[in-house]
Amino acid sequence: MAMKKTDLEKNKALKLNNAMKQSTAERFGKAAAAAPKIDRREQRKLDQAQGLVPFACKLNGDLVAQLKERAAKHPDGMTGLLNEVITRGLAQ
């Protein structure tokens, strides 16, 4: 049984869409595989082993921008910077 022209075109479009999805999935999959990700549970266990406790607070936007800028240069990132700053502040 022969297919209609419209059915053939629909099948071509489906194949093309599928091929495009596969090509992007592979491309992003390779980049993601290069940097192994730690899931939240593993990260939480690592943090607990280091004695870290989550602590949330609200800060001024300008202060946050300054902290982010300095944290980029700090070897331990935002956590290390905040530990250092808060320890110094409490010591005074």
GROMACS elastic network, one bead per residue, 0.5 to 0.9 nm:
[ bonds ]
;  ai    aj funct       b0    kb
    3     6     6  0.82325   500
    3     7     6  0.62678   500
    3     8     6  0.65996   500
    4     7     6  0.52539   500
    4     8     6  0.64212   500
    4     9     6  0.88054   500
    5     8     6  0.51582   500
    5     9     6  0.63139   500
    5    10     6  0.87223   500
    6     9     6  0.50777   500
    6    10     6  0.61664   500
    6    11     6  0.86637   500
    7    10     6  0.50333   500
    7    11     6  0.62235   500
    7    12     6  0.86550   500
    8    11     6  0.51545   500
    8    12     6  0.62793   500
    8    13     6  0.87117   500
    9    12     6  0.50271   500
    9    13     6  0.62001   500
    9    14     6  0.86434   500
   10    13     6  0.50877   500
   10    14     6  0.61945   500
   10    15     6  0.86555   500
   11    14     6  0.50629   500
   11    15     6  0.61799   500
   11    16     6  0.85671   500
   12    15     6  0.51533   500
   12    16     6  0.61479   500
   12    17     6  0.86450   500
   13    16     6  0.50497   500
   13    17     6  0.61181   500
   13    18     6  0.85126   500
   14    17     6  0.51477   500
   14    18     6  0.60814   500
   14    19     6  0.85544   500
   15    18     6  0.51049   500
   15    19     6  0.61165   500
   15    20     6  0.86284   500
   16    19     6  0.50953   500
   16    20     6  0.61993   500
   16    21     6  0.86796   500
   17    20     6  0.51266   500
   17    21     6  0.62349   500
   17    22     6  0.86561   500
   18    21     6  0.51616   500
   18    22     6  0.62039   500
   18    23     6  0.86852   500
   19    22     6  0.51240   500
   19    23     6  0.61880   500
   19    24     6  0.87910   500
   20    23     6  0.52208   500
   20    24     6  0.64126   500
   20    25     6  0.85765   500
   21    24     6  0.54133   500
   21    25     6  0.60467   500
   21    26     6  0.86208   500
   22    25     6  0.50277   500
   22    26     6  0.60986   500
   22    27     6  0.85359   500
   23    26     6  0.52995   500
   23    27     6  0.62101   500
   23    28     6  0.87505   500
   24    27     6  0.50070   500
   24    28     6  0.61144   500
   24    29     6  0.81897   500
   25    28     6  0.53742   500
   25    29     6  0.57314   500
   25    30     6  0.85091   500
   26    30     6  0.60791   500
   26    31     6  0.86812   500
   27    30     6  0.54561   500
   27    31     6  0.66479   500
   27    32     6  0.88488   500
   28    31     6  0.51331   500
   28    32     6  0.61012   500
   28    33     6  0.85128   500
   29    32     6  0.50716   500
   29    33     6  0.60330   500
   29    34     6  0.86700   500
   30    33     6  0.50559   500
   30    34     6  0.63228   500
   31    34     6  0.52541   500
   31    35     6  0.70610   500
   32    35     6  0.56357   500
   32    36     6  0.70202   500
   32    37     6  0.78894   500
   33    36     6  0.59195   500
   33    37     6  0.82340   500
   38    41     6  0.81103   500
   38    42     6  0.61023   500
   38    43     6  0.61571   500
   39    42     6  0.55229   500
   39    43     6  0.62324   500
   39    44     6  0.86657   500
   40    43     6  0.50328   500
   40    44     6  0.59865   500
   40    45     6  0.85817   500
   41    44     6  0.50672   500
   41    45     6  0.62463   500
   41    46     6  0.86766   500
   42    45     6  0.51050   500
   42    46     6  0.62313   500
   42    47     6  0.86141   500
   43    46     6  0.50687   500
   43    47     6  0.61198   500
   43    48     6  0.85686   500
   44    47     6  0.50505   500
   44    48     6  0.60905   500
   44    49     6  0.85738   500
   44    52     6  0.89163   500
   45    48     6  0.50824   500
   45    49     6  0.61526   500
   45    50     6  0.87170   500
   46    49     6  0.51335   500
   46    50     6  0.64573   500
   46    51     6  0.88081   500
   46    52     6  0.87125   500
   47    50     6  0.51464   500
   47    51     6  0.63272   500
   47    52     6  0.51102   500
   47    53     6  0.73781   500
   47    54     6  0.89937   500
   48    52     6  0.54207   500
   48    53     6  0.69722   500
   49    52     6  0.75217   500
   59    62     6  0.85044   500
   59    63     6  0.67880   500
   59    64     6  0.65849   500
   60    63     6  0.53037   500
   60    64     6  0.63354   500
   60    65     6  0.88298   500
   61    64     6  0.50657   500
   61    65     6  0.62618   500
   61    66     6  0.87613   500
   62    65     6  0.51137   500
   62    66     6  0.63739   500
   62    67     6  0.86846   500
   63    66     6  0.51358   500
   63    67     6  0.61736   500
   63    68     6  0.86477   500
   64    68     6  0.61006   500
   64    69     6  0.85492   500
   65    68     6  0.51689   500
   65    69     6  0.62117   500
   65    70     6  0.87330   500
   66    69     6  0.51054   500
   66    70     6  0.62642   500
   66    71     6  0.84659   500
   67    70     6  0.52006   500
   67    71     6  0.58447   500
   67    72     6  0.85647   500
   67    78     6  0.74259   500
   67    81     6  0.79828   500
   67    82     6  0.82536   500
   68    72     6  0.62241   500
   68    73     6  0.89706   500
   68    77     6  0.87676   500
   68    78     6  0.70272   500
   69    72     6  0.54839   500
   69    73     6  0.71615   500
   70    73     6  0.53644   500
   70    74     6  0.62657   500
   70    77     6  0.84722   500
   70    78     6  0.81536   500
   70    81     6  0.76811   500
   71    75     6  0.79091   500
   71    76     6  0.77813   500
   71    79     6  0.81854   500
   71    80     6  0.80315   500
   71    81     6  0.60078   500
   71    82     6  0.85203   500
   72    75     6  0.79935   500
   72    77     6  0.62062   500
   72    78     6  0.76029   500
   73    76     6  0.88245   500
   73    77     6  0.74535   500
   74    77     6  0.52323   500
   74    78     6  0.75029   500
   74    80     6  0.73758   500
   74    81     6  0.64315   500
   75    80     6  0.75740   500
   75    81     6  0.84669   500
   76    79     6  0.65381   500
   76    81     6  0.68202   500
   77    80     6  0.55161   500
   77    81     6  0.62108   500
   77    82     6  0.87044   500
   78    81     6  0.50945   500
   78    82     6  0.60646   500
   78    83     6  0.84974   500
   79    82     6  0.52817   500
   79    83     6  0.61254   500
   79    84     6  0.86066   500
   80    83     6  0.51074   500
   80    84     6  0.61731   500
   80    85     6  0.86563   500
   81    84     6  0.51339   500
   81    85     6  0.61299   500
   81    86     6  0.85204   500
   82    85     6  0.50801   500
   82    86     6  0.58656   500
   82    87     6  0.82033   500
   83    86     6  0.54152   500
   83    87     6  0.59497   500
   83    88     6  0.85376   500
   84    87     6  0.52569   500
   84    88     6  0.62030   500
   84    89     6  0.86274   500
   85    88     6  0.52205   500
   85    89     6  0.61258   500
   85    90     6  0.86524   500
   86    90     6  0.60494   500
   86    91     6  0.84830   500
   87    90     6  0.52670   500
   87    91     6  0.61549   500
   87    92     6  0.89513   500
   88    91     6  0.51730   500
   88    92     6  0.66844   500
   89    92     6  0.55873   500
